Amino acid sequence: MATLSIIDLESVIVDGCFPGFVRDELVSRTEVELDKLDLQGIRRPEIVAGSMGATARAVGAACLPLSKDHVIDQNALLQD
């Protein structure tokens, strides 16, 4: 919840190199646990199942250099 209080996430994608039934169970359990939290003042993100499976790690890693060079640094406002 600490992250959600700072960054307004629209959704959280659960994906990775594991069977689809595991992914679906993670999404379901995350939804249940998130519903137990006090989200007063925080917009609840949608928890969704991804569809990339085993390639999710590689695609995420490939995005890091692009993000570094072309995305606004979220920490810039916190620096002195």
N, C-alpha and C positions, 0 to 999 in steps of 0.2 A: 504494500500500500504506500510505502514511502516514495516509490518511483511515481506512482499515480498522483501523488500530491504535488509533484514537481513538473512532470511531463504529462500532458493531457493525451493519453493514448486512446485512439478510437477502437482499436482491436488488438488482441493478442493471438498470434498464430502458433499453434502447437503442431510441430512437425519434426521429423527426424528419421533416422535409420532404424526403425522398429516396425513391427507389423501394424496394420491398420486398426486391428481391434485394440491394441495397446494405446495407440494415438487417441482413438475414440473414448476409451476409458479415462485417459488423462484429461481430455476435454470435459467429460462428464463430471469427474471428481473435482476438477478445478472450478467448474460452475457451482457445484454444491458448496464448496468451501468458501468461495467468493461471496456467495449469498449469506453466509454466516457473519461476515464482517460488517462493521459500522462504516458505511460509505458516505456519511453525512459530509457534504461539501466536495465530494469527489465523484466525478462521472464514471460510472461503471463501464469498463471496456467490454466489448463483445469477445467471447472466447470462441475461436473457430479452429477447426481442423484444417491443417495444410494439406497440400496434394502433391508435394514434391518428393516426399519419402526419402530414399537414400541419397538423392542429389541435393537435399536441403543444406547440408553442411558445406558442400563445395560451392554452391551458389552464394551462400552467406559469406563465405571466405572471399569469394571473387568480388563481392560488393564492397569489402572494406577499403581497398585503394580508391574506388570511385567515391565513396562517402568521405574519405579523408580529404580528397581534393575538391569535391564539388558540393558538399553539404555544409550548412552553417554549423559551426562548432557550438554545441549546446552548453559547453562549459565556459565559453568566453565571458558570459555575464558574471560568472562566479570568481573570475581572476581579479587580482588587485591591479 
